[in-house]
Amino acid sequence: MTPERALTAALLGVPIGLALGLVGGGGSLLTVPLLIGVLGVPPKLATGASLMIVAANATGALGAHIRARRVQYRMAALIVLTGTLGTAAGTLVHARLNERALTLAFAALMVLIAVNLLRGRTPEPPADAGAHVPRRKVLLAGTLVGLTTGVFGVGGGFVIIPALLALGLGMRQAVPTSLLIIALNSVLALGLRALSGAAVPVGDAVPMGLGGLAGSALAARIAPRLGHAGLTRAFALLVLGLAGVLAWSARGDGA
């Protein structure tokens, strides 16, 4: 790897860590398109690299929340455990997809996510909510998160945050709990992919992950000053733009 490529990867990692630190998800929505569109990583390798990058960045962003005791460990464990089968099934589906289909499916998913973010207005749950976890909802949430992680190499933050709100958490607890779930699910999917013999471009993942840690540190400083609704809206528009770029780039794969 040339120094120029390493620097580019590190700079691309900054917005990934920033997104994770600010809204508790969305890291892979940026990671996969940037790996494919800017660094030229093939889609199947890009999804594996995204798991490594997002796991490292989510873990790095957790530090301040752990010290503030905002992480709901029990709920995170329940969602991860119920998502294990979903992750395994998603990984099997991933192995059967061709690269063009995977790219187009990911772009379509990004559009759906962005539209939901722009239209949705989830009220803030009460601060003491989350004491009793509805088992069926946890099972469904974990399965959906696991499937998404396995198929697309996405930690599932865009699914996890709404799921945690539905399960009764407020945003102050939902964001760090989402980060923990993202990290654990990404590590699990990466392990399953390694067992299947899939390669991961570590050379790109390491500098991008380091850049993401810098972005997470920046997010910890600016998050208290910015409104969550405005950040979510801006992020949704960015996701729409990236989805368009990704879909356009896939045209040549089918020629």
LOKOLTI-557279 format. One record per residue (C-alpha): x, y, z; residue number from 1. Coordinates in steps of 0.02 Angstrom, whole numbers, padded with zeros to 5 digits. Layout:
<X->X&Y->Y&Z->Z&num->NUM> .
...
***
This chain:
<X->00000&Y->00000&Z->00000&num->1> .
<X->00066&Y->00172&Z->-00047&num->2> .
<X->00071&Y->00314&Z->00081&num->3> .
<X->-00054&Y->00410&Z->-00026&num->4> .
<X->-00180&Y->00266&Z->-00021&num->5> .
<X->-00157&Y->00245&Z->00167&num->6> .
<X->-00186&Y->00432&Z->00194&num->7> .
<X->-00340&Y->00428&Z->00083&num->8> .
<X->-00411&Y->00279&Z->00179&num->9> .
<X->-00378&Y->00365&Z->00346&num->10> .
<X->-00466&Y->00525&Z->00289&num->11> .
<X->-00613&Y->00424&Z->00225&num->12> .
<X->-00627&Y->00343&Z->00397&num->13> .
<X->-00659&Y->00509&Z->00486&num->14> .
<X->-00841&Y->00530&Z->00430&num->15> .
<X->-00873&Y->00347&Z->00471&num->16> .
<X->-00820&Y->00371&Z->00652&num->17> .
<X->-00913&Y->00537&Z->00657&num->18> .
<X->-01076&Y->00455&Z->00602&num->19> .
<X->-01060&Y->00313&Z->00728&num->20> .
<X->-01018&Y->00432&Z->00869&num->21> .
<X->-01159&Y->00553&Z->00833&num->22> .
<X->-01308&Y->00442&Z->00791&num->23> .
<X->-01256&Y->00269&Z->00852&num->24> .
<X->-01256&Y->00192&Z->00678&num->25> .
<X->-01233&Y->00221&Z->00494&num->26> .
<X->-01048&Y->00181&Z->00489&num->27> .
<X->-01063&Y->00041&Z->00362&num->28> .
<X->-01180&Y->00143&Z->00254&num->29> .
<X->-01031&Y->00257&Z->00226&num->30> .
<X->-00893&Y->00125&Z->00234&num->31> .
<X->-00951&Y->00009&Z->00095&num->32> .
<X->-00983&Y->00145&Z->-00038&num->33> .
<X->-00818&Y->00232&Z->00004&num->34> .
<X->-00719&Y->00069&Z->-00007&num->35> .
<X->-00800&Y->00027&Z->-00174&num->36> .
<X->-00815&Y->00199&Z->-00254&num->37> .
<X->-00655&Y->00284&Z->-00195&num->38> .
<X->-00530&Y->00145&Z->-00155&num->39> .
<X->-00592&Y->00024&Z->-00289&num->40> .
<X->-00616&Y->-00124&Z->-00171&num->41> .
<X->-00728&Y->-00262&Z->-00246&num->42> .
<X->-00900&Y->-00268&Z->-00161&num->43> .
<X->-00879&Y->-00436&Z->-00075&num->44> .
<X->-00710&Y->-00383&Z->-00003&num->45> .
<X->-00782&Y->-00213&Z->00043&num->46> .
<X->-00919&Y->-00287&Z->00152&num->47> .
<X->-00790&Y->-00390&Z->00248&num->48> .
<X->-00677&Y->-00239&Z->00273&num->49> .
<X->-00825&Y->-00136&Z->00332&num->50> .
<X->-00858&Y->-00261&Z->00471&num->51> .
<X->-00680&Y->-00240&Z->00536&num->52> .
<X->-00684&Y->-00050&Z->00523&num->53> .
<X->-00854&Y->-00029&Z->00604&num->54> .
<X->-00815&Y->-00150&Z->00746&num->55> .
<X->-00658&Y->-00051&Z->00791&num->56> .
<X->-00743&Y->00119&Z->00778&num->57> .
<X->-00898&Y->00069&Z->00876&num->58> .
<X->-00788&Y->00000&Z->01015&num->59> .
<X->-00685&Y->00160&Z->01018&num->60> .
<X->-00841&Y->00269&Z->01028&num->61> .
<X->-00907&Y->00171&Z->01178&num->62> .
<X->-00778&Y->00232&Z->01304&num->63> .
<X->-00863&Y->00392&Z->01363&num->64> .
<X->-01033&Y->00307&Z->01370&num->65> .
<X->-00967&Y->00165&Z->01476&num->66> .
<X->-00893&Y->00289&Z->01599&num->67> .
<X->-01061&Y->00379&Z->01606&num->68> .
<X->-01152&Y->00211&Z->01632&num->69> .
<X->-01270&Y->00236&Z->01485&num->70> .
<X->-01248&Y->00064&Z->01405&num->71> .
<X->-01390&Y->-00061&Z->01430&num->72> .
<X->-01286&Y->-00220&Z->01433&num->73> .
<X->-01430&Y->-00341&Z->01466&num->74> .
<X->-01534&Y->-00280&Z->01320&num->75> .
<X->-01382&Y->-00279&Z->01206&num->76> .
<X->-01341&Y->-00459&Z->01253&num->77> .
<X->-01520&Y->-00515&Z->01217&num->78> .
<X->-01522&Y->-00435&Z->01046&num->79> .
<X->-01351&Y->-00505&Z->00999&num->80> .
<X->-01400&Y->-00680&Z->01055&num->81> .
<X->-01563&Y->-00680&Z->00958&num->82> .
<X->-01472&Y->-00608&Z->00807&num->83> .
<X->-01344&Y->-00748&Z->00798&num->84> .
<X->-01451&Y->-00859&Z->00687&num->85> .
<X->-01497&Y->-00710&Z->00580&num->86> .
<X->-01313&Y->-00669&Z->00554&num->87> .
<X->-01272&Y->-00849&Z->00507&num->88> .
<X->-01416&Y->-00855&Z->00382&num->89> .
<X->-01367&Y->-00687&Z->00310&num->90> .
<X->-01187&Y->-00743&Z->00286&num->91> .
<X->-01248&Y->-00895&Z->00186&num->92> .
<X->-01354&Y->-00781&Z->00077&num->93> .
<X->-01205&Y->-00665&Z->00052&num->94> .
<X->-01100&Y->-00808&Z->-00017&num->95> .
<X->-01231&Y->-00845&Z->-00152&num->96> .
<X->-01249&Y->-00667&Z->-00219&num->97> .
<X->-01151&Y->-00601&Z->-00366&num->98> .
<X->-01062&Y->-00435&Z->-00344&num->99> .
<X->-01179&Y->-00331&Z->-00453&num->100> .
<X->-01333&Y->-00398&Z->-00363&num->101> .
<X->-01251&Y->-00363&Z->-00195&num->102> .
<X->-01209&Y->-00184&Z->-00244&num->103> .
<X->-01383&Y->-00147&Z->-00311&num->104> .
<X->-01467&Y->-00227&Z->-00160&num->105> .
<X->-01361&Y->-00124&Z->-00043&num->106> .
<X->-01403&Y->00036&Z->-00139&num->107> .
<X->-01589&Y->-00004&Z->-00130&num->108> .
<X->-01575&Y->-00034&Z->00056&num->109> .
<X->-01488&Y->00134&Z->00077&num->110> .
<X->-01632&Y->00223&Z->-00012&num->111> .
<X->-01761&Y->00141&Z->00101&num->112> .
<X->-01662&Y->00189&Z->00255&num->113> .
<X->-01643&Y->00369&Z->00200&num->114> .
<X->-01829&Y->00388&Z->00161&num->115> .
<X->-01874&Y->00317&Z->00331&num->116> .
<X->-01754&Y->00435&Z->00417&num->117> .
<X->-01826&Y->00586&Z->00325&num->118> .
<X->-02007&Y->00537&Z->00360&num->119> .
<X->-01992&Y->00466&Z->00534&num->120> .
<X->-02014&Y->00566&Z->00693&num->121> .
<X->-01990&Y->00449&Z->00840&num->122> .
<X->-02041&Y->00530&Z->01006&num->123> .
<X->-01915&Y->00522&Z->01148&num->124> .
<X->-01961&Y->00377&Z->01265&num->125> .
<X->-01967&Y->00412&Z->01453&num->126> .
<X->-01798&Y->00410&Z->01540&num->127> .
<X->-01844&Y->00262&Z->01652&num->128> .
<X->-01907&Y->00153&Z->01510&num->129> .
<X->-01826&Y->-00011&Z->01463&num->130> .
<X->-01840&Y->-00097&Z->01631&num->131> .
<X->-01945&Y->-00238&Z->01558&num->132> .
<X->-01891&Y->-00308&Z->01390&num->133> .
<X->-02029&Y->-00380&Z->01278&num->134> .
<X->-01956&Y->-00548&Z->01227&num->135> .
<X->-02045&Y->-00562&Z->01059&num->136> .
<X->-01991&Y->-00388&Z->01006&num->137> .
<X->-01812&Y->-00426&Z->01057&num->138> .
<X->-01815&Y->-00587&Z->00956&num->139> .
<X->-01879&Y->-00496&Z->00801&num->140> .
<X->-01758&Y->-00351&Z->00821&num->141> .
<X->-01609&Y->-00465&Z->00845&num->142> .
<X->-01653&Y->-00572&Z->00695&num->143> .
<X->-01672&Y->-00422&Z->00580&num->144> .
<X->-01508&Y->-00346&Z->00639&num->145> .
<X->-01418&Y->-00512&Z->00617&num->146> .
<X->-01484&Y->-00539&Z->00440&num->147> .
<X->-01432&Y->-00364&Z->00389&num->148> .
<X->-01258&Y->-00387&Z->00463&num->149> .
<X->-01229&Y->-00554&Z->00378&num->150> .
<X->-01292&Y->-00508&Z->00204&num->151> .
<X->-01225&Y->-00331&Z->00184&num->152> .
<X->-01082&Y->-00317&Z->00307&num->153> .
<X->-01181&Y->-00183&Z->00399&num->154> .
<X->-01178&Y->-00174&Z->00589&num->155> .
<X->-01362&Y->-00132&Z->00584&num->156> .
<X->-01364&Y->00035&Z->00677&num->157> .
<X->-01503&Y->00101&Z->00565&num->158> .
<X->-01609&Y->-00047&Z->00622&num->159> .
<X->-01544&Y->-00054&Z->00801&num->160> .
<X->-01585&Y->00125&Z->00852&num->161> .
<X->-01771&Y->00117&Z->00805&num->162> .
<X->-01780&Y->-00057&Z->00882&num->163> .
<X->-01707&Y->00004&Z->01047&num->164> .
<X->-01827&Y->00151&Z->01050&num->165> .
<X->-01971&Y->00030&Z->01020&num->166> .
<X->-01906&Y->-00077&Z->01162&num->167> .
<X->-01916&Y->00072&Z->01280&num->168> .
<X->-01745&Y->00156&Z->01284&num->169> .
<X->-01716&Y->00343&Z->01271&num->170> .
<X->-01587&Y->00412&Z->01150&num->171> .
<X->-01455&Y->00436&Z->01285&num->172> .
<X->-01457&Y->00248&Z->01314&num->173> .
<X->-01502&Y->00192&Z->01137&num->174> .
<X->-01348&Y->00265&Z->01052&num->175> .
<X->-01215&Y->00180&Z->01162&num->176> .
<X->-01315&Y->00018&Z->01171&num->177> .
<X->-01323&Y->00020&Z->00982&num->178> .
<X->-01135&Y->00043&Z->00973&num->179> .
<X->-01108&Y->-00110&Z->01083&num->180> .
<X->-01227&Y->-00216&Z->00978&num->181> .
<X->-01144&Y->-00155&Z->00817&num->182> .
<X->-00972&Y->-00202&Z->00880&num->183> .
<X->-01024&Y->-00375&Z->00939&num->184> .
<X->-01125&Y->-00417&Z->00783&num->185> .
<X->-00988&Y->-00355&Z->00668&num->186> .
<X->-00857&Y->-00463&Z->00756&num->187> .
<X->-00974&Y->-00613&Z->00743&num->188> .
<X->-01006&Y->-00588&Z->00557&num->189> .
<X->-00820&Y->-00560&Z->00526&num->190> .
<X->-00779&Y->-00722&Z->00616&num->191> .
<X->-00907&Y->-00820&Z->00515&num->192> .
<X->-00838&Y->-00745&Z->00355&num->193> .
<X->-00660&Y->-00792&Z->00404&num->194> .
<X->-00715&Y->-00971&Z->00440&num->195> .
<X->-00790&Y->-00980&Z->00265&num->196> .
<X->-00621&Y->-00929&Z->00191&num->197> .
<X->-00674&Y->-00755&Z->00133&num->198> .
<X->-00533&Y->-00629&Z->00117&num->199> .
<X->-00529&Y->-00459&Z->00203&num->200> .
<X->-00421&Y->-00315&Z->00136&num->201> .
<X->-00334&Y->-00277&Z->00300&num->202> .
<X->-00219&Y->-00152&Z->00216&num->203> .
<X->-00366&Y->-00035&Z->00182&num->204> .
<X->-00461&Y->-00076&Z->00341&num->205> .
<X->-00323&Y->-00027&Z->00464&num->206> .
<X->-00294&Y->00155&Z->00409&num->207> .
<X->-00480&Y->00180&Z->00382&num->208> .
<X->-00514&Y->00114&Z->00556&num->209> .
<X->-00386&Y->00231&Z->00631&num->210> .
<X->-00466&Y->00378&Z->00541&num->211> .
<X->-00633&Y->00322&Z->00609&num->212> .
<X->-00568&Y->00327&Z->00787&num->213> .
<X->-00520&Y->00509&Z->00758&num->214> .
<X->-00696&Y->00541&Z->00693&num->215> .
<X->-00771&Y->00459&Z->00848&num->216> .
<X->-00667&Y->00571&Z->00960&num->217> .
<X->-00726&Y->00723&Z->00863&num->218> .
<X->-00908&Y->00666&Z->00879&num->219> .
<X->-00891&Y->00654&Z->01068&num->220> .
<X->-00843&Y->00838&Z->01071&num->221> .
<X->-00975&Y->00909&Z->00956&num->222> .
<X->-01126&Y->00796&Z->00989&num->223> .
<X->-01187&Y->00894&Z->01142&num->224> .
<X->-01194&Y->01053&Z->01037&num->225> .
<X->-01293&Y->00988&Z->00888&num->226> .
<X->-01475&Y->00940&Z->00873&num->227> .
<X->-01508&Y->00757&Z->00839&num->228> .
<X->-01652&Y->00791&Z->00718&num->229> .
<X->-01545&Y->00903&Z->00608&num->230> .
<X->-01402&Y->00779&Z->00607&num->231> .
<X->-01518&Y->00636&Z->00561&num->232> .
<X->-01593&Y->00736&Z->00417&num->233> .
<X->-01423&Y->00783&Z->00348&num->234> .
<X->-01361&Y->00605&Z->00364&num->235> .
<X->-01514&Y->00539&Z->00271&num->236> .
<X->-01480&Y->00656&Z->00125&num->237> .
<X->-01299&Y->00599&Z->00121&num->238> .
<X->-01355&Y->00418&Z->00118&num->239> .
<X->-01470&Y->00455&Z->-00030&num->240> .
<X->-01326&Y->00532&Z->-00126&num->241> .
<X->-01211&Y->00385&Z->-00090&num->242> .
<X->-01346&Y->00262&Z->-00143&num->243> .
<X->-01360&Y->00350&Z->-00310&num->244> .
<X->-01171&Y->00344&Z->-00337&num->245> .
<X->-01165&Y->00160&Z->-00290&num->246> .
<X->-01310&Y->00113&Z->-00406&num->247> .
<X->-01229&Y->00210&Z->-00549&num->248> .
<X->-01063&Y->00121&Z->-00522&num->249> .
<X->-01149&Y->-00049&Z->-00532&num->250> .
<X->-01207&Y->-00018&Z->-00711&num->251> .
<X->-01039&Y->-00069&Z->-00783&num->252> .
<X->-01034&Y->-00231&Z->-00682&num->253> .
<X->-01177&Y->-00304&Z->-00782&num->254> .
<X->-01110&Y->-00255&Z->-00953&num->255> .
***
